[in-house]
Amino acid sequence: MDMDLSDDELAFREEVRAFLAEHLPERLREGARNTPSVFVEPEIGDEWHRILNARGWAAYHWPVEHGGTGWSPVKRYIFEKELALADAPALSVLGLKLVGPVICHYGTPEQQARFLPGIRDASEKWCQGYSEPGAGSDLASLKTRAVREGDRYILHGTKIWTTHAHYADWMFCLARTDPEAKPQAGISFLLVPMKQPGISIRPIVTHAGDHEVNQVFLDGAVTDATNLVGREGQGWEIAKFLLENERGGSCAAPRLLADIAGLRRLAEAEPSGVNGALGHQPDWADRLARLELEALALETTELRILAELARGRRPGPQTSLTKLLAANLRQRIDEAAIDLFGPLGLQLPAERPLYGNAAPEPVGSRAAQLAMPTYLNGRAWTIFGGTNEVQKGIIAKQVLGL
């Protein structure tokens, strides 16, 4: 976005750039560049998380009293943009951007003291127990039960598409505590330890070849009653708060713009098959320009949402708009990469990770090798965090008043 930055903001940008130049190792940059999925491997993600935490920047969007930075929306935007431009590994959203803000807002002082430090320093990992085999985008119809027995809850049910459950120490889980109440009113938000006999995990390997998601079975899983966040029956309200943060708690546009710029550079070296480089062909230039303009428009909307957050307001239903736009842009950028490399972009290596000494040899180039797994992994963008259809329904009802 072209905007005038204040002297303080320009100085902050230089501080971030200097920090990245000194503290972001090339092997982590290389790992992030060659990761086709939304979630990076913990071996590089956790290391980068700890480097940022040592600087006090891991939980940069949290309230200051809980270890946040107190940055303005513009500074948060600058930080995220510089990370994207530097090819920094993505931080796992599950703890930092999803359950962390929930605990900051709804948690008791005891819950905040117990859980927030482990999220900030990456010593405890989290997964999200929302979707079920019969309740994906329609969370109100979830079946997982949590029954209070004395000072603990006993859980029975199944969660699916549970990202990084195989790494997680804790799950933040929606469960039905009152089966007699109307669907939304009977749901509660519980923190559940993963390392216990009542929990089993079945891996789900995607068409892209990635093991990110799992099915989790809760067969008499136990959690203390002190791990109930908010009140019984308040889970639906907390779930909406969390999803607003997931959809609009940070900026997707800087990463999208960086990827478009990367495609433009790659196209300068790819032959068009007609005359010269593909990047010189009018149709290709027009395609990238349209993507870039849409990403810049998205960036403006995201900055407006960050400004609302800085004023203490909830991000609200406009986050559904940014989620919808970002998801569709992500997939169109991935499609452009497939078209850029032609037949070389169709290779689909089964090995992971695609960086380091053990990475498979690419056909043509590493960028070409990444095109197909990135495209296939990116099909999930229009599903996770609420499907495109759900976002359109929210926009129609809550924004347009239809």
C-alpha positions in Angstrom: 0.0 0.0 0.0 1.4 3.4 -0.9 1.0 5.6 2.1 3.0 8.3 4.0 4.6 6.9 7.1 5.5 9.0 10.1 9.1 9.4 11.2 8.4 7.0 14.1 6.9 4.4 11.7 9.8 4.7 9.3 12.2 4.2 12.2 10.2 1.2 13.3 10.4 -0.3 9.8 14.1 0.1 9.8 14.3 -1.5 13.2 12.3 -4.5 11.9 14.5 -4.8 8.8 17.7 -4.7 10.8 16.4 -7.3 13.2 15.4 -9.6 10.4 18.8 -9.2 8.6 20.6 -10.1 11.8 18.4 -12.8 13.4 16.5 -14.6 10.6 18.8 -17.3 9.4 19.0 -18.1 5.7 18.1 -21.8 6.4 14.8 -20.6 8.0 14.1 -18.4 5.0 14.9 -21.2 2.6 12.6 -23.5 4.6 9.8 -21.0 4.5 10.2 -20.4 0.7 10.1 -24.1 0.1 7.1 -24.9 2.2 4.0 -25.6 0.1 1.5 -25.6 3.0 -0.1 -23.0 5.2 1.6 -24.4 8.3 5.4 -24.7 8.3 7.2 -27.7 9.8 7.6 -27.2 13.6 11.4 -27.5 13.2 11.6 -24.1 11.5 8.4 -22.6 12.9 9.2 -23.1 16.5 12.7 -21.9 16.1 11.5 -18.7 14.5 8.8 -18.3 17.2 11.4 -18.5 19.9 13.7 -16.0 18.2 10.8 -13.5 18.0 9.7 -14.2 21.6 13.2 -13.4 22.9 12.8 -10.0 21.2 9.3 -9.6 22.7 7.6 -9.8 19.3 6.0 -13.3 19.1 2.6 -12.2 20.6 2.8 -8.8 19.0 -1.0 -8.4 18.7 -1.8 -9.3 22.3 -2.7 -6.7 24.9 0.4 -5.2 26.6 -0.6 -6.6 30.0 -0.3 -10.1 28.6 3.0 -9.7 26.8 1.9 -7.9 23.7 3.7 -5.0 22.1 1.1 -2.2 22.1 1.9 -1.5 18.4 -0.5 0.6 16.4 -2.3 -1.0 13.5 0.2 0.6 11.1 3.1 -0.9 13.0 1.5 -4.3 13.0 1.0 -3.9 9.2 4.6 -2.9 8.7 5.8 -5.9 10.8 3.7 -8.4 8.9 4.7 -7.0 5.6 8.5 -7.0 6.4 8.2 -10.6 7.6 6.5 -11.6 4.3 9.1 -9.7 2.2 11.9 -11.4 4.2 10.5 -15.0 3.7 10.1 -15.5 7.4 8.4 -18.8 8.5 4.7 -18.4 9.3 3.9 -18.5 13.0 1.4 -21.1 14.0 -1.9 -19.3 14.5 -3.4 -22.0 16.7 -1.9 -20.7 20.0 -0.8 -17.1 19.2 -3.8 -15.9 17.2 -6.7 -18.2 18.1 -6.7 -19.5 21.7 -4.3 -16.9 23.0 -6.6 -13.9 22.4 -9.5 -15.9 23.8 -7.7 -16.6 27.1 -6.6 -12.9 27.2 -10.2 -11.8 26.8 -12.3 -14.5 28.5 -9.8 -16.4 30.7 -9.5 -16.2 34.5 -6.3 -14.7 35.9 -5.4 -18.3 36.8 -5.9 -19.5 33.3 -3.9 -16.6 31.9 -1.0 -17.3 34.2 -1.1 -21.0 33.4 -1.4 -20.9 29.6 -0.2 -17.6 28.1 3.5 -18.0 28.9 3.6 -21.4 27.2 1.9 -20.0 24.1 4.3 -17.0 24.0 7.5 -19.1 24.2 6.3 -22.1 22.1 6.8 -24.6 24.9 3.2 -25.8 24.6 1.5 -26.4 21.3 -2.2 -26.2 20.6 -4.8 -27.6 18.2 -8.4 -26.6 17.5 -11.3 -29.0 18.2 -14.1 -27.4 16.3 -15.1 -29.3 13.1 -16.7 -32.8 13.3 -17.6 -35.4 10.7 -21.2 -34.1 10.8 -20.5 -30.5 11.8 -18.0 -28.6 9.7 -19.1 -25.1 8.8 -22.4 -25.8 10.7 -20.8 -25.9 14.2 -24.1 -25.5 15.9 -24.9 -29.1 15.2 -21.7 -30.5 16.8 -22.2 -33.8 18.8 -19.2 -34.0 21.1 -20.4 -34.2 24.7 -18.8 -32.9 27.8 -20.4 -34.1 31.1 -19.5 -32.5 34.4 -18.5 -35.1 37.0 -17.4 -33.4 40.2 -14.3 -31.3 39.5 -13.8 -32.5 35.9 -15.4 -32.9 32.5 -15.6 -36.2 30.6 -15.6 -35.8 26.8 -16.9 -38.2 24.2 -17.0 -37.4 20.5 -14.9 -36.9 17.3 -13.1 -33.9 15.8 -11.8 -33.8 12.3 -9.5 -31.7 10.2 -7.6 -31.0 13.4 -4.4 -29.2 12.3 -1.2 -30.4 14.0 -3.1 -32.5 16.6 -0.1 -34.9 16.3 2.1 -32.2 17.7 -0.3 -30.6 20.2 -0.1 -30.6 24.0 -3.6 -29.0 24.3 -6.8 -28.7 22.4 -9.2 -25.8 22.7 -12.5 -27.7 22.2 -16.1 -26.9 21.6 -18.3 -29.5 23.3 -22.0 -29.7 24.2 -22.5 -29.4 27.9 -26.3 -29.0 27.8 -28.1 -31.3 25.3 -31.5 -29.8 26.2 -30.7 -26.2 25.3 -31.1 -24.8 21.8 -28.0 -25.8 19.7 -26.0 -22.6 20.1 -26.8 -22.2 23.8 -25.6 -25.6 24.9 -22.0 -25.4 23.8 -19.0 -24.7 26.0 -15.3 -23.9 25.4 -12.9 -26.3 27.1 -9.1 -26.6 27.2 -8.3 -30.3 27.0 -4.8 -32.0 27.5 -3.9 -34.1 24.5 -1.5 -36.6 26.2 -4.0 -38.9 27.9 -5.5 -42.4 27.3 -8.9 -41.0 26.3 -7.6 -39.4 23.1 -6.4 -41.1 19.9 -5.3 -39.4 16.7 -5.7 -40.7 13.1 -3.6 -38.9 10.5 -5.2 -37.5 7.3 -2.7 -37.2 4.4 -4.0 -34.7 1.8 -3.8 -35.0 -2.0 -0.9 -32.6 -1.8 1.1 -35.2 0.3 1.0 -33.1 3.5 0.2 -34.5 6.9 -1.2 -31.4 8.6 -4.7 -32.5 9.6 -6.0 -35.4 11.6 -9.1 -37.0 13.0 -9.2 -37.0 16.8 -11.3 -39.4 18.9 -12.4 -38.4 22.4 -13.3 -41.6 24.3 -13.7 -40.6 27.9 -11.1 -37.8 27.7 -10.8 -35.8 30.9 -10.1 -32.2 31.7 -10.4 -30.3 34.9 -13.4 -28.1 35.5 -10.9 -25.2 35.9 -10.2 -25.5 32.2 -13.7 -24.3 31.2 -13.2 -20.9 29.6 -16.0 -18.5 30.3 -19.3 -19.9 31.5 -21.0 -23.1 30.6 -23.1 -22.4 27.5 -20.9 -19.4 26.5 -18.9 -21.4 23.9 -20.8 -20.1 20.9 -20.0 -16.5 21.8 -16.3 -17.4 22.4 -16.2 -19.4 19.1 -17.4 -16.4 17.2 -14.8 -14.2 18.9 -12.1 -16.6 17.9 -13.2 -16.9 14.3 -13.3 -13.2 14.0 -9.6 -13.1 15.0 -8.8 -16.0 12.7 -10.4 -14.2 9.7 -9.3 -10.7 10.5 -6.7 -10.6 13.3 -3.8 -10.1 10.9 -3.1 -9.2 7.3 -3.1 -11.7 4.4 -2.4 -9.1 1.8 1.4 -8.6 2.4 2.1 -12.3 1.9 -0.1 -12.3 -1.2 1.6 -9.3 -2.7 5.0 -10.8 -2.0 4.0 -14.0 -3.8 2.7 -12.0 -6.8 6.0 -10.1 -6.9 7.8 -13.5 -6.8 5.7 -14.7 -9.7 6.7 -11.6 -11.7 10.4 -12.2 -11.1 10.1 -15.9 -12.0 8.2 -15.0 -15.2 11.2 -13.0 -16.4 13.2 -16.2 -16.7 10.4 -18.5 -18.0 10.2 -18.8 -21.8 6.8 -18.0 -23.3 7.1 -20.4 -26.2 6.4 -17.6 -28.6 9.0 -14.8 -28.3 11.0 -14.1 -25.2 10.1 -14.4 -21.6 6.6 -15.1 -20.4 6.8 -12.0 -18.2 6.9 -9.9 -21.4 3.6 -11.3 -22.7 0.7 -8.8 -22.4 -1.8 -11.4 -21.2 0.5 -12.6 -18.4 1.3 -9.0 -17.4 -2.4 -8.2 -17.3 -3.2 -11.2 -15.2 -0.6 -10.3 -12.6 -1.7 -6.7 -12.6 -5.3 -7.7 -11.8 -4.1 -9.9 -9.0 -2.0 -7.2 -7.6 -4.8 -4.6 -7.7 -7.1 -6.9 -5.9 -4.5 -7.7 -3.3 -3.9 -3.9 -2.7 -7.7 -3.4 -2.3 -7.7 -6.3 0.3 -4.8 -4.7 2.1 -6.7 -1.4 2.5 -9.7 -3.3 4.0 -7.4 -5.2 6.4 -5.8 -2.0 7.6 -9.3 -0.6 8.3 -10.1 -3.7 10.4 -6.8 -3.3 12.4 -7.7 0.3 13.0 -11.1 -0.8 14.5 -9.2 -3.3 16.7 -7.0 -0.5 18.0 -10.0 1.4 19.1 -11.1 -1.5 21.2 -13.9 -2.6 18.8 -14.6 -6.1 17.7 -13.5 -6.8 14.1 -17.1 -7.9 13.3 -18.6 -9.4 10.1 -16.3 -7.5 7.8 -13.6 -10.1 8.6 -15.7 -12.5 6.5 -15.1 -10.2 3.5 -11.3 -10.3 4.0 -11.4 -14.1 4.5 -13.4 -14.6 1.3 -11.2 -12.3 -0.8 -7.9 -13.6 0.6 -9.0 -17.2 0.0 -9.9 -16.6 -3.6 -6.8 -14.6 -4.3 -4.6 -17.3 -2.8 -6.0 -19.9 -5.1 -5.8 -17.7 -8.2 -2.1 -17.0 -7.4 -1.5 -20.7 -7.0 -3.2 -21.3 -10.3 -1.0 -18.7 -12.0 2.1 -20.6 -10.7 0.9 -23.8 -12.3 0.4 -22.0 -15.6 3.8 -20.3 -15.3 5.7 -23.6 -15.2 3.6 -25.6 -17.6 4.4 -29.4 -17.5 7.2 -28.8 -14.9 4.6 -27.4 -12.6 2.7 -30.7 -12.5 5.3 -32.7 -10.5 4.0 -33.8 -7.1 6.8 -35.1 -4.8 5.6 -37.3 -1.9 8.6 -36.5 0.3 8.5 -33.8 3.0 10.0 -31.4 3.7 11.0 -29.9 0.4 14.0 -28.1 1.8 17.3 -29.1 3.3 19.7 -31.9 2.4 17.0 -34.6 2.3 14.7 -32.7 -0.1 14.0 -34.6 -3.4 15.7 -33.3 -6.5 13.3 -31.0 -8.5 12.6 -31.3 -12.2 13.5 -28.0 -13.6 13.6 -25.9 -10.5 12.5 -25.9 -6.9 9.9 -23.2 -7.6 8.4 -25.5 -10.3 8.5 -28.4 -7.9 6.5 -26.4 -5.3 3.8 -25.3 -7.7 1.5 -28.4 -7.6 1.7 -29.2 -3.9 1.1 -25.5 -3.1 -1.9 -25.4 -5.5 -3.4 -28.6 -3.9 -2.8 -27.5 -0.4 -4.3 -24.1 -1.2 -7.6 -25.6 -2.1 -8.3 -25.7 1.6 -8.3 -21.9 1.8 -11.9 -21.7 0.7 -12.9 -24.2 3.3 -11.0 -23.6 6.6 -12.1 -20.8 8.9 -15.5 -21.1 7.4 -16.3 -22.0 3.8 -16.8 -19.4 1.1 -20.5 -20.1 1.2 -20.6 -19.4 4.9 -18.7 -16.1 4.5 -21.1 -15.0 1.7 -24.1 -15.8 4.0 -22.6 -13.7 6.8 -21.8 -10.8 4.5 -25.4 -10.9 3.0 -27.0 -11.0 6.4 -24.8 -8.9 8.7 -23.2 -6.5 6.3 -25.7 -6.0 3.5 -28.8 -6.6 5.6 -30.4 -8.9 3.0 
